[in-house]
Amino acid sequence: MKEADVISLHIPQNEETIKLINEKLVESFSKPFYLINLSRGKIVDTTAVMKGIQSGKIAGACLDVLEYEKSSFENMFDDMNNLPEAFQFILKSDKVILSPHVGGWTHESYYKLSAVLLDKISQYYHLNGSK
């Protein structure tokens, strides 16, 4: 924490890692750092990210996952005024990059996903007698 320029998270979510990145931890860093979360959303406390950016402890954040995630973000933005303050902050911050949970995608995983989808679509049409 004395010398880190970048903290990149690639860990499972469990009792020990939930809110691992919190206000106390962020404030304990000696210098500003960049935060990258490619693991699970609940590992990073979004309020800690907001306060860390505001204080200058976090120079920037790349978040591929968010603590607010459920199975889908489909209806999350229906009422923008009721989003948590920290989430509203990171959405507007020029020091935060959000990605749609694709940090683990590779050419191979994209090909595999496409092949599985093609197989499912083909089976559906085959079973339903469509041409």
Sine and cosine of phi, psi and omega as CSV:
sin_phi,cos_phi,sin_psi,cos_psi,sin_omega,cos_omega
0.00,0.00,-0.19,0.98,0.04,-1.00
-0.99,0.12,-0.52,0.85,-0.15,-0.99
-0.87,-0.48,-0.09,1.00,-0.12,-0.99
-0.91,0.41,0.74,-0.67,0.13,-0.99
-0.99,-0.16,-0.51,0.86,-0.04,-1.00
-0.67,-0.74,0.70,-0.71,0.15,-0.99
-0.90,-0.44,0.88,-0.47,-0.02,-1.00
-0.87,-0.49,0.86,-0.51,-0.09,-1.00
-0.99,-0.16,0.79,-0.61,0.02,-1.00
-0.62,-0.79,0.88,0.47,-0.14,-0.99
-0.76,-0.65,0.37,-0.93,0.04,-1.00
-0.97,0.23,0.37,-0.93,0.09,-1.00
-1.00,0.00,0.81,-0.59,0.09,-1.00
-0.45,-0.89,-0.10,-1.00,-0.05,-1.00
-0.85,0.53,-0.57,0.82,-0.04,-1.00
-0.98,0.21,-0.38,0.93,-0.11,-0.99
-0.97,-0.26,-0.23,0.97,0.02,-1.00
-0.89,0.47,0.80,-0.60,-0.05,-1.00
0.83,0.55,0.57,0.82,0.09,-1.00
-0.85,0.53,-0.68,0.74,0.08,-1.00
-1.00,0.00,0.97,-0.23,-0.04,-1.00
-0.77,-0.64,0.04,-1.00,-0.07,-1.00
-0.85,0.52,-0.69,0.73,-0.03,-1.00
-0.88,0.48,-0.71,0.71,0.00,-1.00
-0.91,0.42,-0.72,0.70,-0.02,-1.00
-0.85,0.53,-0.71,0.71,-0.03,-1.00
-0.93,0.37,-0.32,0.95,-0.03,-1.00
-0.99,0.16,-0.16,0.99,0.03,-1.00
-0.95,0.30,0.61,-0.80,-0.05,-1.00
-0.98,0.22,-0.49,0.87,-0.04,-1.00
-0.63,-0.78,0.27,-0.96,0.02,-1.00
-0.87,0.50,0.57,-0.82,-0.01,-1.00
-0.65,-0.76,0.31,-0.95,0.09,-1.00
-0.99,-0.14,0.65,-0.76,-0.02,-1.00
-0.91,-0.40,0.77,-0.63,0.06,-1.00
-0.82,-0.57,0.83,-0.55,0.05,-1.00
-0.89,-0.45,0.95,-0.31,0.05,-1.00
-0.91,-0.41,0.28,0.96,-0.05,-1.00
-0.97,-0.23,-0.99,-0.16,0.01,-1.00
-0.78,-0.63,0.52,-0.85,-0.12,-0.99
-0.89,0.46,-0.63,0.77,-0.09,-1.00
-0.96,0.28,-0.08,1.00,0.05,-1.00
-0.96,0.29,-0.43,0.90,-0.02,-1.00
-0.92,-0.40,0.83,-0.56,0.09,-1.00
-0.98,0.20,0.91,-0.41,-0.07,-1.00
-0.88,0.47,-0.56,0.83,0.06,-1.00
-0.89,0.45,-0.61,0.80,0.05,-1.00
-0.90,0.43,-0.61,0.79,0.05,-1.00
-0.91,0.42,-0.73,0.68,0.01,-1.00
-0.84,0.54,-0.78,0.62,-0.03,-1.00
-0.92,0.40,-0.58,0.82,0.04,-1.00
-0.91,0.42,-0.64,0.77,0.06,-1.00
-0.93,0.37,-0.69,0.72,-0.01,-1.00
-0.89,0.46,-0.59,0.80,-0.02,-1.00
-0.99,0.10,-0.25,0.97,-0.03,-1.00
1.00,-0.04,-0.03,1.00,0.03,-1.00
-0.93,0.36,-0.60,0.80,0.06,-1.00
-0.97,-0.24,0.89,-0.45,-0.03,-1.00
-0.96,0.27,-0.49,0.87,0.01,-1.00
-0.05,-1.00,0.34,-0.94,-0.02,-1.00
-0.68,-0.73,0.64,-0.77,0.12,-0.99
-0.88,-0.48,0.92,-0.39,-0.09,-1.00
-0.89,-0.47,0.93,-0.36,0.04,-1.00
-1.00,0.03,-0.27,0.96,0.00,-1.00
-0.65,-0.76,0.40,-0.92,-0.02,-1.00
-0.73,-0.69,0.49,-0.87,0.00,-1.00
-0.91,0.43,-0.31,0.95,-0.04,-1.00
-1.00,0.08,-0.07,1.00,-0.06,-1.00
-0.90,0.44,0.63,-0.77,0.19,-0.98
-0.87,-0.49,-0.67,-0.74,0.04,-1.00
-0.99,0.16,-0.32,0.95,-0.06,-1.00
-0.34,-0.94,0.46,-0.89,0.10,-0.99
-1.00,-0.10,0.18,0.98,-0.17,-0.99
-0.75,0.67,-0.73,0.68,-0.06,-1.00
-0.96,-0.29,0.09,1.00,-0.12,-0.99
-0.89,0.46,-0.53,0.85,-0.12,-0.99
-0.99,-0.14,0.19,0.98,0.00,-1.00
-0.88,0.47,-0.61,0.79,-0.01,-1.00
-0.82,-0.58,1.00,0.08,-0.07,-1.00
-0.87,0.50,-0.42,0.91,-0.03,-1.00
-0.97,0.26,-0.29,0.96,-0.02,-1.00
-0.97,-0.24,0.18,0.98,0.09,-1.00
-0.96,0.29,0.54,-0.84,0.04,-1.00
-0.83,0.56,0.56,-0.83,-0.03,-1.00
-0.81,0.58,-0.70,0.71,-0.02,-1.00
-0.89,0.45,-0.61,0.79,0.02,-1.00
-0.93,0.38,-0.68,0.74,0.07,-1.00
-0.86,0.51,-0.65,0.76,0.00,-1.00
-0.88,0.47,-0.77,0.64,-0.06,-1.00
-0.93,0.38,-0.49,0.87,0.05,-1.00
-0.89,0.45,-0.55,0.84,-0.07,-1.00
-0.99,-0.10,-0.25,0.97,-0.11,-0.99
-0.96,0.29,0.70,-0.71,0.09,-1.00
-0.99,0.13,0.07,1.00,0.04,-1.00
-0.97,-0.25,0.16,0.99,-0.02,-1.00
-0.79,-0.61,0.74,-0.68,0.13,-0.99
-0.91,-0.41,0.80,-0.60,0.05,-1.00
-0.94,-0.33,0.65,-0.76,0.10,-0.99
-0.77,-0.63,0.41,-0.91,-0.14,-0.99
-1.00,0.08,0.82,0.57,0.06,-1.00
0.82,0.57,0.77,0.64,0.00,-1.00
-0.84,-0.54,0.23,0.97,-0.05,-1.00
-0.86,0.50,-0.44,0.90,-0.01,-1.00
-1.00,-0.04,0.02,1.00,-0.03,-1.00
-0.95,0.32,0.68,-0.73,0.11,-0.99
-0.78,-0.62,0.11,-0.99,0.08,-1.00
-0.86,0.51,-0.64,0.77,-0.03,-1.00
-0.92,0.39,-0.70,0.71,-0.03,-1.00
-0.93,0.36,-0.58,0.82,0.04,-1.00
-0.91,0.42,-0.67,0.74,0.03,-1.00
-0.89,0.45,-0.71,0.71,-0.02,-1.00
-0.89,0.46,-0.70,0.71,0.03,-1.00
-0.86,0.51,-0.71,0.71,0.01,-1.00
-0.89,0.46,-0.66,0.76,0.01,-1.00
-0.91,0.41,-0.66,0.75,0.03,-1.00
-0.90,0.44,-0.70,0.72,0.02,-1.00
-0.89,0.46,-0.69,0.72,0.03,-1.00
-0.86,0.50,-0.68,0.73,0.01,-1.00
-0.88,0.47,-0.71,0.71,-0.01,-1.00
-0.90,0.44,-0.68,0.74,0.02,-1.00
-0.91,0.42,-0.69,0.72,0.02,-1.00
-0.88,0.47,-0.69,0.73,0.03,-1.00
-0.89,0.45,-0.67,0.75,0.00,-1.00
-0.86,0.51,-0.77,0.64,-0.04,-1.00
-0.93,0.36,-0.55,0.83,0.04,-1.00
-0.92,0.39,-0.68,0.73,-0.01,-1.00
-0.94,0.34,-0.50,0.86,-0.04,-1.00
-1.00,-0.08,0.09,1.00,0.07,-1.00
0.95,0.32,0.26,0.96,0.01,-1.00
-0.99,0.12,0.43,-0.90,0.01,-1.00
-0.98,-0.19,0.00,0.00,0.00,0.00
